[in-house]
Amino acid sequence: MPKLKTHSGAKKRFKKLASGKVKYKKQGKRHMMTPDSNKRMRRLRKAGIMTDTNAEIILRRFLPYS
């Protein structure tokens, strides 16, 4: 069976943690943030943890060697 290629976009966006979970940066903090509330901006600062179902897909299909 041939080697699998890692998805270039996925390796820039996701990090696998020691616990096996996947960490990502939340969307919506690039531009046009003036109408957003302070509460929303605080929540967007923190990294997101992906759900187990989606994390399994990301790791198996896009990041096979992580």
HELIX and SHEET records of a PDB file:
HELIX    1   1 SER A    8  ARG A   13  1                                   6    
HELIX    2   2 ASN A   38  ARG A   45  1                                   8    
HELIX    3   3 ASP A   52  ILE A   57  1                                   6    
HELIX    4   4 ILE A   58  PHE A   62  3                                   5    
SHEET    1   A 3 PHE A  14  LYS A  16  0                                        
SHEET    2   A 3 VAL A  22  TYR A  24 -1                                        
SHEET    3   A 3 GLY A  48  ILE A  49 -1                                        
END                                                                             
